[in-house]
Amino acid sequence: MTYFEYINENIETIKYEIKIGLMPFVLMKHIQIYTRFDYYIRLGRKRCVSILNTAEDFSMNERSVYYIIKRMESEI
């Protein structure tokens, strides 16, 4: 099970934990970034183009987006 799959299955619990301060708020931003990347992949774009488009959408550099994707796709 990947980190992103775990979050998707427990999203309500994660949102509550973020709200009360147990989880970092930036986790929601990471979920949004990975979801946008996944959207571009499902459109049929290549991985590198999807990373570039996601970085442009969130005004970040590509390396940061790559790091977030790597984290979300890692095994728990």
N, C-alpha and C positions, 0 to 999 in steps of 0.2 A: 504494500500500500504506500502510495506516495504521500508527501506532505499535503499537496493540494487536494487529493482525494479525501484525506482525513478531515481537512477543513470543510470541504463540501458536505460531508456526511454530518458534521457537527457544527454547522454554521450558526445556529441559534445560540448554542452554548458559547461559542467563540465570541459572538457579538456581545453577549452578556458579560463575559470575562473582560473584554476590552472596555466595556462601559464602567465596570467597577474597578478597573485598573490592574487586573491580574496579568493581562496580556498587553503588549505594546500596541499603541494606536497605529503605528506604521504597518502593522500586519494587514489591515484593511486596504491600504494603498498597494501592498504587494499582491493581494488577491485581485485587485482591479487591473494591475499591470499584467499579471499572468493570464487573466481572462481575456484581455485585449489581444495579447500575443496568440492565445489559442484561437481566437476569432480569425485572425489573419492566416493562421496555419490552415484552418478549415476552409478558408476561401481558396486555398490551393497555392498560396505564395510560398516561396522558399523560406527556410528558417532564418537565413541572414537578412532577407528583405523584411520579414515579419518583425525581427528584432529592431531593425532600423525604423520601421513605421511606428512601432510601439514607443520607441525612444522619442521620436518626434511628437507623438501624441501627448506624451507626458513631460515634454521638455527636459529630458534627461540624456545622459550619454549612453551609448550602446553597452558599455561595459557594466554599468549598473543594472541595466535590464537583463543582460546575460546572467549576472550573479543572482538576480531574483528568480529567473527561470530555472537555473541550476538548483537553487534551494527548493523551489516548489516541486521539482521533478525527482528530488532525492527520496530515498526510502526512509521510512521512519524506523 
